[in-house]
Amino acid sequence: MITGPFAVYRALKFLFVGPLVLVMLCAINLMTSPHEWWVQWPALGLGIAWVICFLRVLKAALLVGGLAALINALRRR
């Protein structure tokens, strides 16, 4: 598991790069062996990794949003 200040940035980047890699793999699969659908196995791994990265980014967004709401509530007092 990646930790540190750039972990959320890497996870956010993967949310965009992961589907592009999957589209490229689908195109390679269709060009090389259209009757064998081998791309399902990399898609499974990329899908699991994508969900984990999505949850990491969602957690960070909720944390930042909660802090912003807390600061806003304290300023209004």
Steps between C-alpha positions, in 0.01 A plus 500: 500500500636838401513754782616855509394834364478386139288187558172678425650666192616163366159349572326788323730463201426128481126573486563652156791284381350162596203513258730622222727200552196273492378652171847447353500138615154447347624637168805273512275204582270575207789539257702197606247235603137611457360154582681467834400756758814503721458866596250405771781400738693829484163678520424319825828610655470855371142517624596396852787751504270771359243449777770514768639824352148643473437431868834660593415817303146504641635476856737791437223708342270437796777592742578826319130582464440433868788722600375776271151473652646512852707807419196666343286423805764640736538817295127570511494498882 
